[in-house]
């Protein structure tokens, strides 16, 4: 009995020494004496680690000793900072930091050269490090629900980016660097403080979904009508009174849409001048015919 008790004491001592003193309770419970690598899951494509909803206020130190991880989920905790050690995880392809309390990202995020998907939504960011532009493989980026008002000009280097969510931030104009992202097919700028859309929007030649609802946009630029790839254009809840005559060129818009998930033209809750409200009620074909005839008579 005494021998067994001594063995247990030695095991506990070894675990304590390996982890170090003052180990947070959540980390102690997470490892339970196991090796950190035991938390990794080998999927069909990626080695992943999920630490979602663990009540963490800081990332565990053992994390930075797992360079093989490719998908990392640290979402829905209370993280206030991500240390520079993040740069050690240079095999990361997917990183989810959403739903924390982050005010900034470390510049070492630029070392994640294999990163393709990054979620930092629902945090407290006021700016984005220019070094993020070094992640040239990035395809999906969500920065929604933060306090960001501008992006670094170096974002023009993110030429692989296809989906960008900047909704629920503090933008008063669309950052110019966005218009250089020619491969974008999804752009969400809803619930910001936008008052206009620059004519340069026409350079987003592959855009299929463009959401700018709940801003203070007063008119749509004519150049928007030349993005003939658009399948969903949501300008609900703005201050739009008139529509560009060339809007009928957006032939991939299938209908006047009312359900937020539907493809089509979303134009509800705008102070449209007469006779546009009545025309819109007739459907998209009626609206397009009206605009086409109006242009021919001008």
Protein Blocks (a to p, Z undefined) as FASTA:
>chain_A
ZZmmmmmmmmmmmmmmmnoghiafklmmmnnopafklmpccdfkbccddfehklpabdcf
klmmmmkbmbdcfehiabfbdcfklmmmmmbfbdcfehiabfbdcfklmmmmmbfbdcfe
hiabfbdcfklmmmmmbmbdcfehiabfbdcfklmmmmmbmbdcfehiabfbdcfklmmm
mmbcbdcfehiabfbdcfklmmmmmbfbdcfehiabfbdcfklmmmmmbfbdcfehiabf
bdcfklmmmmmbmbdcfbfkbgcjdfehiacdcfklmmmmnojklmmmmmmmmmmmZZ
